Amino acid sequence: MDPVYLILPYLIKAGKEGKFQPVDQVVVDEEFPACSRLLNCTYSLRNVAEEKEVGSLKFHRYSQEKTMDWLKKKVERTVLVLKKRNISVGEGVKSTTCVKVKSESDWREEDYLRYAHGLISEYISEDLSKALLKHLQLPELTSPKETEPPSKKRKLSDTPVEAGEDYTKFNSADFVRKPPKKMTAAQKSLAKVDKTGMKTMSSFFSLKVKAEKK
């Protein structure tokens, strides 16, 4: 990986002051002291920063224009590697299985540029990634949500969505109904019998009260 990717955030931060500064005063991080090792990799800073020499000292200032041109070259070189290795890109890839669904002749140059842009974006900030996309003259892709069928879209609103009817009322005891039990054939026959004058079964098992002897 090009170490300039790691130096860029420090250059951009210092570049907000708009003045030339020595690199050893730019690449400073109290939370990550080991960043000083990057000072041994400053030979390519002229690709992303303006350079000024005063005597034996060199001063640098971040340049957005140079950075965009440098990143564009990175993208173009990545495209060449993708083509050389016959890597499926863009619409030529189906899902994450990398299955080719169309021939190489159908792949557009834009597909390669977008794929390469995505790879380079892994090493830069989101703001730089968006700026590079414009520098490559690539329009932003349509949001997948806008292409979904209306039935699958979620309606966005600042107010919470409420149900049109209170379904909690069906949890009350009035709406709890037990399913009727099915009667057996014997029970159905017994139900048809005239029970007038007949004793209940429980009467045969009741306790008999003995009369007290006088």
C-alpha positions in Angstrom: 0.0 0.0 0.0 1.2 3.5 -0.8 2.1 5.2 2.5 0.9 8.5 1.1 -2.6 7.3 1.8 -1.7 7.4 5.5 -0.1 10.9 5.3 -3.0 12.4 3.4 -5.3 12.9 6.5 -2.5 14.9 8.2 -1.8 17.0 5.1 -5.5 17.8 4.7 -5.9 18.8 8.3 -2.8 21.1 8.2 -3.9 22.4 4.8 -6.9 24.1 6.3 -4.4 26.7 7.7 -3.4 27.5 4.2 0.3 27.8 4.7 3.4 25.8 3.9 4.7 23.7 6.8 7.5 21.2 7.5 6.3 17.7 7.3 7.6 16.8 10.7 5.2 19.4 12.1 2.3 18.1 10.0 2.6 14.4 10.7 2.0 14.6 14.4 -0.5 12.5 16.4 -0.4 12.3 20.2 -2.7 9.3 20.1 -0.6 7.5 17.6 3.1 8.4 18.1 4.2 5.7 15.7 3.0 7.9 12.8 6.4 9.5 12.9 7.7 6.5 11.0 5.8 7.9 8.0 8.4 10.7 7.7 10.6 8.1 6.0 8.1 7.9 3.2 7.7 11.5 2.2 9.5 11.2 -1.1 6.1 11.2 -3.0 4.5 14.1 -1.3 5.0 16.3 -4.4 2.1 14.2 -5.9 -0.4 15.5 -3.4 1.1 18.7 -2.1 2.8 21.9 -3.2 6.4 22.0 -2.3 8.6 24.9 -1.5 12.3 24.9 -0.6 14.0 27.4 1.7 17.7 26.7 1.9 18.0 23.0 2.9 14.5 22.8 4.3 11.4 21.7 2.4 7.8 22.9 3.2 4.6 21.4 1.9 1.0 22.5 1.6 -1.9 20.2 0.7 -3.2 20.5 -2.9 -6.7 19.2 -3.7 -6.0 19.5 -7.4 -2.8 17.4 -7.3 -4.4 14.9 -5.1 -7.3 14.4 -7.5 -4.9 13.9 -10.4 -2.8 11.5 -8.4 -5.8 9.4 -7.3 -7.1 9.4 -10.9 -3.9 7.8 -12.0 -4.3 5.2 -9.3 -7.8 4.4 -10.6 -6.5 4.2 -14.2 -3.7 1.8 -13.3 -6.1 -0.3 -11.3 -8.4 -0.5 -14.4 -5.5 -1.8 -16.5 -4.8 -4.5 -13.9 -8.5 -5.5 -13.8 -8.6 -5.9 -17.6 -5.2 -7.7 -17.7 -6.4 -10.3 -15.1 -9.8 -10.6 -16.7 -11.6 -9.6 -13.5 -15.4 -9.4 -13.8 -16.7 -6.0 -12.9 -19.9 -3.9 -12.8 -22.9 -5.6 -14.4 -20.7 -8.4 -15.4 -20.8 -9.7 -11.9 -23.9 -11.4 -10.4 -24.3 -10.9 -6.7 -21.2 -11.8 -4.6 -20.5 -15.1 -6.4 -18.5 -13.3 -9.2 -20.4 -15.2 -11.9 -20.0 -13.7 -15.3 -23.4 -13.0 -16.8 -22.3 -11.2 -19.9 -19.3 -11.3 -22.2 -16.3 -9.1 -21.8 -17.1 -7.2 -25.0 -20.3 -5.9 -23.2 -18.5 -4.5 -20.2 -18.4 -0.7 -20.3 -15.4 1.4 -19.4 -17.6 3.0 -16.8 -17.9 -0.3 -15.1 -14.2 -0.6 -14.7 -13.8 2.9 -13.5 -16.5 2.5 -10.8 -15.0 -0.8 -9.7 -11.5 0.7 -9.5 -12.8 3.8 -7.7 -14.4 1.5 -5.1 -11.1 -0.2 -4.5 -9.2 3.1 -4.1 -11.9 4.4 -1.9 -11.0 1.8 0.7 -7.8 3.8 1.5 -9.2 7.4 1.5 -11.9 9.4 3.4 -15.5 9.5 2.2 -15.1 13.2 1.2 -12.1 12.4 -1.0 -14.0 9.4 -2.5 -16.9 11.7 -3.5 -14.6 14.3 -4.9 -12.7 11.7 -6.9 -16.0 10.4 -8.3 -16.7 13.9 -9.7 -13.1 14.2 -10.9 -13.6 11.0 -12.9 -16.8 12.5 -14.3 -18.9 9.6 -13.0 -22.5 10.3 -12.0 -23.6 9.0 -8.7 -25.6 5.7 -8.9 -29.3 5.7 -8.3 -30.2 4.6 -4.8 -31.4 0.9 -4.8 -34.4 2.0 -2.7 -35.7 4.2 -5.6 -35.7 1.2 -7.9 -37.6 -1.1 -5.6 -41.3 -1.9 -6.4 -43.7 0.4 -4.6 -44.9 -2.5 -2.4 -41.4 -3.0 -1.0 -40.7 0.7 -0.3 -41.0 2.0 3.2 -42.9 5.2 3.5 -40.6 7.8 5.2 -42.2 10.3 7.5 -41.2 12.4 10.5 -44.3 11.2 12.3 -44.6 7.6 13.6 -46.9 5.3 11.7 -49.9 4.3 13.7 -52.4 1.5 13.1 -55.7 2.4 11.7 -57.5 0.3 14.2 -56.8 -0.6 17.9 -56.1 -4.3 17.7 -55.3 -4.6 21.4 -59.1 -4.8 22.1 -59.1 -8.3 20.7 -56.9 -9.3 23.7 -59.7 -8.7 26.2 -61.7 -11.4 27.9 -64.8 -10.6 25.8 -63.0 -11.7 22.6 -61.5 -14.9 24.1 -63.8 -17.7 22.9 -63.1 -21.3 23.5 -63.8 -23.6 20.6 -66.9 -25.8 21.2 -66.1 -29.4 22.2 -67.3 -32.1 19.9 -69.9 -34.6 21.3 -69.4 -38.3 21.1 -72.1 -40.6 19.6 -73.1 -41.8 23.1 -73.5 -38.2 24.3 -75.6 -37.3 21.4 -77.9 -40.3 22.0 -78.2 -39.4 25.7 -79.1 -35.9 24.9 -82.2 -37.1 23.0 -83.5 -39.2 26.0 -86.4 -37.7 28.0 -84.9 -37.1 31.5 -88.1 -36.2 33.3 -88.3 -37.8 36.7 -84.9 -39.3 36.4 -82.3 -38.9 39.2 -78.9 -37.5 38.4 -75.8 -39.8 38.7 -74.4 -37.7 41.6 -77.5 -38.6 43.8 -76.5 -42.3 43.9 -73.2 -41.4 45.5 -74.4 -39.0 48.1 -74.0 -39.8 51.8 -77.1 -41.3 53.6 -78.0 -39.8 56.9 -78.9 -42.4 59.5 -81.9 -41.7 61.7 -81.0 -41.2 65.3 -82.5 -43.7 67.8 -84.7 -42.3 70.4 
